[in-house]
Amino acid sequence: MHFTINGQAVDAEFDPRTSLLDLLRDHLGLTGSKKGCNQGACGACTVLVDGERINSCLALAVQYEGRSITTVEGLASEEGLHPLQQAFVLHDGFQCGYCTPGQLCSAVAMADEVARGVPSLVTADLAAEAIALDGDELRERMSGNLCRCGAYNGIVAAIAETFGERPERMEAAA
């Protein structure tokens, strides 16, 4: 089977029952994505497929043959860390770091959803041309990614600094 993973062409042979997460971790050595709950509830395994976020623990790898997959390893470039990765460091957006890869991938896709005008449950004006990524929008859109350590303040601040309103305005609105 053929995939494009983090911009690189990859051919792999594996059992067709293999999850995308297991393909990435066990067969290709890309261990950034984590196996948290293995039930799609925690978001630690979030990766991007053609720019859309998915829980890779619930996806069969064969479903994504020929598609472009981005893991946390693919967010950085030769020039350095992705701006969101830098913000996570600056704002202490992680403690144990287990959820961090999923949080990062999910936030990158979430920012793209907002830019495309995709509403969430809390979007007040569905006819608005632009959606403000305020505290409520950000928290709702990231609700599928859990942090067992409770580093949410740093996570929200990092995402807000990178993609949304300034953190101090978000805290006042919360």
NULUMRO-586934 format. One record per residue (C-alpha): x, y negated, z negated; residue in one letter. Coordinates in steps of 0.1 Angstrom, whole numbers, padded with zeros to 4 digits, always signed. Layout:
<sites>
XYZA;...
</sites>
This chain:
<sites>
+0000+0000+0000M;+0011-0035+0008H;+0008-0066-0015F;+0023-0100-0017T;+0034-0105-0053I;+0048-0138-0064N;+0055-0147-0028G;+0074-0114-0021Q;+0062-0086+0002A;+0058-0054-0019V;+0050-0019-0008D;+0040+0006-0034A;+0028+0041-0037E;+0007+0050-0067F;-0024+0069-0079D;-0055+0051-0066P;-0069+0050-0101R;-0041+0027-0113T;-0052-0006-0126S;-0036-0038-0112L;-0021-0044-0146L;-0004-0010-0147D;+0008-0014-0112L;+0025-0047-0121L;+0039-0036-0154R;+0047+0001-0151D;+0054+0005-0114H;+0069-0029-0104L;+0085-0039-0137G;+0066-0073-0140L;+0060-0072-0177T;+0049-0108-0181G;+0012-0099-0180S;+0002-0082-0212K;-0021-0053-0220K;-0041-0067-0250G;-0075-0051-0253C;-0075-0032-0220N;-0113-0040-0218Q;-0113-0075-0202G;-0121-0093-0234A;-0089-0111-0244C;-0074-0125-0212G;-0038-0115-0219A;-0037-0097-0186C;-0049-0126-0165T;-0032-0130-0131V;-0041-0149-0099L;-0054-0132-0068V;-0055-0156-0039D;-0055-0184-0065G;-0085-0170-0084E;-0080-0157-0120R;-0089-0121-0128I;-0084-0097-0157N;-0059-0073-0141S;-0067-0046-0167C;-0102-0042-0152L;-0091-0043-0115A;-0080-0013-0095L;-0048-0021-0077A;-0062-0006-0044V;-0089-0033-0044Q;-0062-0060-0039Y;-0042-0044-0011E;-0031-0071+0013G;-0039-0099-0011R;-0016-0125-0027S;-0010-0119-0064I;+0007-0143-0087T;+0018-0133-0122T;+0033-0155-0149V;+0067-0147-0134E;+0056-0164-0102G;+0045-0197-0117L;+0081-0210-0121A;+0101-0220-0091S;+0138-0221-0083E;+0138-0257-0095E;+0125-0247-0130G;+0095-0240-0151L;+0060-0248-0139H;+0049-0281-0155P;+0023-0262-0176L;+0051-0239-0189Q;+0071-0269-0199Q;+0041-0284-0217A;+0035-0252-0236F;+0071-0254-0249V;+0067-0291-0257L;+0034-0287-0276H;+0041-0254-0293D;+0014-0237-0272G;+0024-0203-0284F;+0035-0185-0315Q;+0040-0148-0308C;+0037-0155-0271G;+0016-0124-0264Y;-0014-0143-0249C;+0008-0170-0233T;+0011-0154-0198P;-0026-0150-0195G;-0033-0185-0209Q;-0009-0200-0183L;-0023-0181-0153C;-0058-0188-0164S;-0052-0225-0169A;-0036-0229-0135V;-0066-0214-0118A;-0090-0234-0141M;-0074-0266-0130A;-0079-0256-0094D;-0116-0248-0101E;-0121-0283-0116V;-0103-0299-0087A;-0127-0281-0063R;-0157-0292-0083G;-0168-0258-0096V;-0190-0265-0126P;-0189-0247-0159S;-0216-0240-0185L;-0209-0274-0201V;-0206-0295-0170T;-0232-0323-0176A;-0236-0337-0141D;-0238-0309-0115L;-0240-0335-0087A;-0209-0354-0098A;-0181-0357-0072E;-0155-0351-0099A;-0155-0332-0131I;-0136-0346-0160A;-0115-0321-0178L;-0124-0332-0213D;-0121-0312-0244G;-0155-0295-0240D;-0148-0285-0204E;-0113-0273-0212L;-0124-0252-0241R;-0153-0236-0222E;-0133-0228-0192R;-0105-0212-0212M;-0129-0193-0235S;-0120-0160-0219G;-0084-0162-0232N;-0080-0155-0268L;-0050-0163-0291C;-0048-0141-0321R;-0022-0164-0337C;-0044-0195-0336G;-0021-0217-0314A;-0052-0233-0298Y;-0043-0269-0306N;-0010-0265-0288G;-0026-0247-0259I;-0053-0273-0255V;-0027-0302-0258A;-0004-0285-0232A;-0033-0279-0207I;-0047-0314-0212A;-0013-0331-0207E;-0007-0311-0175T;-0042-0311-0159F;-0067-0332-0178G;-0072-0362-0201E;-0045-0372-0226R;-0046-0350-0257P;-0052-0379-0281E;-0085-0388-0262R;-0095-0352-0263M;-0090-0348-0300E;-0111-0379-0306A;-0139-0364-0285A;-0138-0330-0302A;
</sites>
